[in-house]
Amino acid sequence: MLNRFFRLDELGTSIKQEVVAGITTFVTMSYIIVVNPKILETAGIPLGPSMIATITSAFFGTLLMGVYANRPFAVAPYMGENAFVAFTVVKVLGYSWQTAIGAIFIGGVLFTLLTVFKLRSWLTDQIPECLKISFAVGIGFFLAFIGLNEAGIVVLGVPGAPVHVGHLGQTSVLLSFFCFILILFLITKKVRAAILIGIIVTTFFAIITKVTPLPQAWISVPPDISPILFKLDIEGAFRWGFFSVVLTVFVMDFVDTMGTIIGVSYKAGLLDENGRLPDIEKPMLCDALATIVGALLGTTTTGTFIESAAGIEAGGRSGLTAVVTALMFLLALFFSPFLSIIPACAYGPALIVVGLLMVSTIANAKLDDVTEAVPVFSVVALMSFTYNLGFGMTSGFVLYPLMKVFAGRSNEVPLGLWILASLSLCFFVFYPY
């Protein structure tokens, strides 16, 4: 029955392979359960209820992605958008978190309408192949940078040298190197569960060496979500002074979702001969509905998570991968103390490996053509160095048509890309820096 429903034979996969991939995706992205509430706590959103909103929105979106869209993509609150809400909208601009969540709800409704009328899929189809490749490569470098930082191999530096080599003698960093080498060894031996095995083995050694402590309790009762449930301020988000925030939230989610879906699909070989993802409206609708539900629950923009690439590298090709990940999120409602023992030195190296594997798609880019090399470089560089996927992608949308115009080849720019370029320019102009 599962074979038929998820078309496993057609996709060249199996139940065992999908289960391993689903667990791998979850373990790699499980940090969001703790990190998202911690960031949003800065904005005044209570930690306990925020954790429940994070888990519930991820469960809803990922399950919908698996059952409705039949894609191996996990859905959860975006890193980047949560920091934008907490530090820029609330801390710098002085708006309430309720108003910020109201803006996210509006964005979710707009995404749903654009998806239903197939405008989002049409715009996605207008993106040239070089930019699709750059999204995959940029996501790869972004994941690798996150992994290096989480693993303690790269740490914050000082003004003039913003990053620095970590303390390589620390036990946690040594375990990170061990995890990285173990995963690479297993990959060379063609072990499908290489990433998952690496994370589990490293977690075991982290417990033995006391890098990560055992939890005081293995099972917990979920906190009450009522303090943030349905507390969004939609009316406040419609004020003209809040326009720049609404536009920024809209464009960041629009391009993040588009780029992530295309990037991980490109690496997974899910695009057709024309470079398109069949039935792309389905995963896009899942993202849009998850954003609406997440806002109602009290959390920030929810969409396809870049860590889905880990499950895809583990062999995930169907929606069964997403269903397994969703069920793991459901269990997390009661086993969050258990999940908290997975240390950064275990999942950080996994992200580095996934990033390394995604970067390999750069070989398909035509970098000898400067009109394509420049936008590709801007996407990859700015995705990583601004720590913001949206900034990188929007720069590519602006520079691609600009370079074609400079070269007298404006006829190579499709109509949809001009629209994306205009939207991206508005993003840069109105962004509340």
Secondary structure by P-SEA (a helix, b strand, c coil): ccccccccccccccaaaaaaaaaaaaaaacccccaaaaaaccccccaaaaaaaaaaaaaaaaaaaaacccccccccccaaaaaaaaccccccccccaaaaaaaaaaaaaaaaaaaaaaaaaaaaaaccaaaaaaaaaaaaaaaaaaaaaaacccccccccccccccccccaaaaaaaaaaaaaaaaaaacccaaaaaaaaaaaaaaaaaccccccccccccccccccccccccccccccccaaaaaaaaaaaaaaaaaaaaaaaaaaacccccccccccaaaaaaaaaaaaaaaaaaccccccccccaaaaaaaccccaaaaaaaaaaaaaaaccccccccccaaaaaaaaaaaaaaaaccccccccccaaaaaaaaaaaaaacccccaaaaaaaaaaaaaaaaaaacccccccaaaaaaaaaaaaaaaaccc
